[in-house]
């Protein structure tokens, strides 16, 4: 207990915060009943405002998850109805004594006297049985303790910044990767694995260049370049001038026969709508027009060994998220069932997570990276190319505590990037009505967890956000002036996407778990109230605190309104041929800003006039950001005369602001760049689009930013088919 660590079979288990406090209290009193009131006093003193019932249930649930315990068949924590809880497992003190378990009863067995011959036969039988038992135990111990072949890890890069996206050449001798070691932008480097030298820099672009892949003969490297002039390029592996072969696309992959190059268009970066699906393309590796293949479900292509099938991922809608095989001859796609297997192994497959994507298909096994528990590691799952249906559990190949991603395999050698990820809420001082930055970024949240979707009170003092510091996402609130922080909604279910009431008295959020629905909770603490059905995203609250604008899951075409007095909902805004998101009331409730995603893939931002709380006709909608690109997250300035938003109009995910006419809300002049993010460091681009929100207060801009650092490692995988 002094070390404040929990280990299971020698492996450290992450138990922190409230679950750890609960466990320590149980260990202080093993075998005794601990009441809920005693737990409340330990976890939340009287001066702490929190929904105690939800908070305690969440802490107990997370503790049981960490211990792999069950409330129905407990091995550690027993629930005693109307009494409390009891820790029922043995507890070993430092001196070796066991607490909480009574000593075994002393039992004396008396037997009748036997004749000498019978006693000798019985003695020999007992000795033979003991010998067999001892040998069996010894043999089992030898088998269980026989070491596996060592998995020796070798660090291939040693940069202070970011080195990622490794690709190993087919002969296993060379490594291509992306690094920001020169100038802040990612560029492609090539090194010989057997030497400690960094190697040569293959590209020298002034925009991020990444996602390299070798041709089957190792003579060429294909990659993606961001920004203006971006797309898919090919460069000789020995160095030379890169040649652009496609003006769009990402994640290029050569076919095993070297004839084709596959890539895809991701919806949130190349004409994006904010979704995660995209479109797959195949083109001749020697150059030529790309041809679309398969339905709009695909991303991150991986070739089968026959060069006639592609393995791709689908992430939305959640009900059909999985890996699929696309035959290039036009036959129907095949669903693999991989996600069904991974769910049984308790992988993180919830909304908003970066879902597992295939990285390499070698023989009958597919490599991928995925989150299970609190770490992202490299895994392998059996998927025969002749019958691509998953059945066997995935096997873990790396055991890091951070993020092991982007695996590449050749000649039995696995290379991967081991990254440290920081996703937090940041504040940028601005004069919002003048669209002017007045200071430097300041980090608001300091946890090592992922903290996203910020919303702030109008005065900027309080920030509500979602955090996964307790394994699942919960809603927290922070006082910027004092630094005090408290969990407003912390149950076993994921709570998501908080929005303040306009007077700052309550926070609305959605529960996406077993008790799904729309909830509100007092900022000063108290029980949460369920006010609506379903789950999704809450966008905005009216000035009178009586209406919430929101989107339900699987219903992107419309914005709905929830009347908090009657607890009834109805369609508020709809436009044929467009999916509507991010509906935000203006400060005076006379206007509405909304993102409209057209069916062909680009998004626009409109201002809609409101009369008596109802939206005007479609011909009254005012286009604010009308472009063939991605524009998202519209936010009003405090005076209502400008609109902040995120756009990739310059090839990067940056914050812009559009001045508006004071009376008509028509655009007044050109949009202004508020804050650029043109490097791979601290950036909006390092955060999944569903996790990004921005908000504007009186003197600052709140936003979610992500930062990666890390290096490339190599390991030989024992028993892998490539070995």
Secondary structure as GFF3:
##gff-version 3
##sequence-region A 1 723
A	DSSP	beta_strand	6	8	.	.	.	ID=ss1
A	DSSP	beta_strand	11	13	.	.	.	ID=ss2
A	DSSP	alpha_helix	17	28	.	.	.	ID=ss3
A	DSSP	beta_strand	33	34	.	.	.	ID=ss4
A	DSSP	alpha_helix	36	43	.	.	.	ID=ss5
A	DSSP	alpha_helix	52	67	.	.	.	ID=ss6
A	DSSP	beta_strand	77	80	.	.	.	ID=ss7
A	DSSP	beta_strand	84	87	.	.	.	ID=ss8
A	DSSP	beta_strand	91	92	.	.	.	ID=ss9
A	DSSP	beta_strand	98	99	.	.	.	ID=ss10
A	DSSP	alpha_helix	116	145	.	.	.	ID=ss11
A	DSSP	beta_strand	153	155	.	.	.	ID=ss12
A	DSSP	beta_strand	163	168	.	.	.	ID=ss13
A	DSSP	beta_strand	174	179	.	.	.	ID=ss14
A	DSSP	beta_strand	187	192	.	.	.	ID=ss15
A	DSSP	beta_strand	200	201	.	.	.	ID=ss16
A	DSSP	beta_strand	209	214	.	.	.	ID=ss17
A	DSSP	beta_strand	220	225	.	.	.	ID=ss18
A	DSSP	beta_strand	231	236	.	.	.	ID=ss19
A	DSSP	beta_strand	243	246	.	.	.	ID=ss20
A	DSSP	beta_strand	250	254	.	.	.	ID=ss21
A	DSSP	beta_strand	260	266	.	.	.	ID=ss22
A	DSSP	beta_strand	278	284	.	.	.	ID=ss23
A	DSSP	beta_strand	291	298	.	.	.	ID=ss24
A	DSSP	beta_strand	302	303	.	.	.	ID=ss25
A	DSSP	beta_strand	309	314	.	.	.	ID=ss26
A	DSSP	three_ten_helix	318	320	.	.	.	ID=ss27
A	DSSP	beta_strand	322	327	.	.	.	ID=ss28
A	DSSP	beta_strand	334	335	.	.	.	ID=ss29
A	DSSP	alpha_helix	338	344	.	.	.	ID=ss30
A	DSSP	beta_strand	357	362	.	.	.	ID=ss31
A	DSSP	beta_strand	365	372	.	.	.	ID=ss32
A	DSSP	beta_strand	375	382	.	.	.	ID=ss33
A	DSSP	beta_strand	395	396	.	.	.	ID=ss34
A	DSSP	beta_strand	403	410	.	.	.	ID=ss35
A	DSSP	beta_strand	413	431	.	.	.	ID=ss36
A	DSSP	beta_strand	436	443	.	.	.	ID=ss37
A	DSSP	beta_strand	451	456	.	.	.	ID=ss38
A	DSSP	beta_strand	462	467	.	.	.	ID=ss39
A	DSSP	beta_strand	474	479	.	.	.	ID=ss40
A	DSSP	beta_strand	485	489	.	.	.	ID=ss41
A	DSSP	beta_strand	495	500	.	.	.	ID=ss42
A	DSSP	beta_strand	506	511	.	.	.	ID=ss43
A	DSSP	beta_strand	517	522	.	.	.	ID=ss44
A	DSSP	beta_strand	529	532	.	.	.	ID=ss45
A	DSSP	beta_strand	536	541	.	.	.	ID=ss46
A	DSSP	beta_strand	547	552	.	.	.	ID=ss47
A	DSSP	beta_strand	558	563	.	.	.	ID=ss48
A	DSSP	beta_strand	568	574	.	.	.	ID=ss49
A	DSSP	beta_strand	578	585	.	.	.	ID=ss50
A	DSSP	beta_strand	591	598	.	.	.	ID=ss51
A	DSSP	beta_strand	603	611	.	.	.	ID=ss52
A	DSSP	beta_strand	614	615	.	.	.	ID=ss53
A	DSSP	three_ten_helix	618	620	.	.	.	ID=ss54
A	DSSP	beta_strand	622	625	.	.	.	ID=ss55
A	DSSP	beta_strand	631	636	.	.	.	ID=ss56
A	DSSP	beta_strand	642	647	.	.	.	ID=ss57
A	DSSP	beta_strand	654	659	.	.	.	ID=ss58
A	DSSP	beta_strand	672	675	.	.	.	ID=ss59
A	DSSP	three_ten_helix	684	686	.	.	.	ID=ss60
A	DSSP	three_ten_helix	689	691	.	.	.	ID=ss61
A	DSSP	beta_strand	694	696	.	.	.	ID=ss62
A	DSSP	beta_strand	700	716	.	.	.	ID=ss63
###
